[in-house]
């Protein structure tokens, strides 16, 4: 669920920002750019978070923090 929420949030935030800029500047290309940028940043955040969690558990075999403590 967390991965899906990062991807959807990236699309909504940057797609919405692109849509607002399109309306304000009277253009039609910023919303698709915002959607692509949001999807890319969402994937980047997912990869970064998952690799960080895996490196924590791989270093000592056990994670010293739980997901609830990091939130």
N, C-alpha and C positions, 0 to 999 in steps of 0.2 A: 504494500500500500504506500509505503514511503517513496519508493522509486516512482510509482505512478503519479503521486502528488507533486514531486519535483518537476516531472515532465509537463504535467498539465499547468502548473503554476508558471513555468517559463513561457509556455505558449500564450497563456492568458495575459501575463504582464507585458511581455514585449510585443505581442500581437495587438493588445489594446493600446499600448503606447504608439505603435505604428499607425493604428487606425485614427487615434486622436490627432497625430501629426498630419496624417493625410487630410483630415477634415479641416484642420487649421491652415495648412499650406496649400490646400486644394490640389493635391497630387493623388496619384493612385499606385505608387510603387513602394511606399514605406510600410504598409501593413504586411505584404508578403516578406519583405526583408526582416521585419520584426518577428514574424512567425518562425522563419528559418533561424534567426539569431536566438530566439527563445528556446527552440528545440535543441540547438547546439549547446547552449549554456546549461540546459537541463541535463543533457547527457553527460556533459563535463562534470557537473556537480555530483551526479550519481556515481560516475567512475571514481572520482576523487574520494567520496565518502566510503564507498565499498572497499577501495584499496587501503584506506586508512584503517578501517575495521579489521581487515584481514591481516595487516601488518601488526596490529596490536595483539591479536591472538597468536600469530606465528612467532613472536619474539620470545614469549615465555610459556606458551602452551595454554595459558589461561588469561582471560581479560581481567584486568584489575578494576575496570569500571563497567557498569551495566548500561544498557541503553537509556534507562530511566535517569541515571545520574548525569548523563551528558546533555539531556534536553534542557 
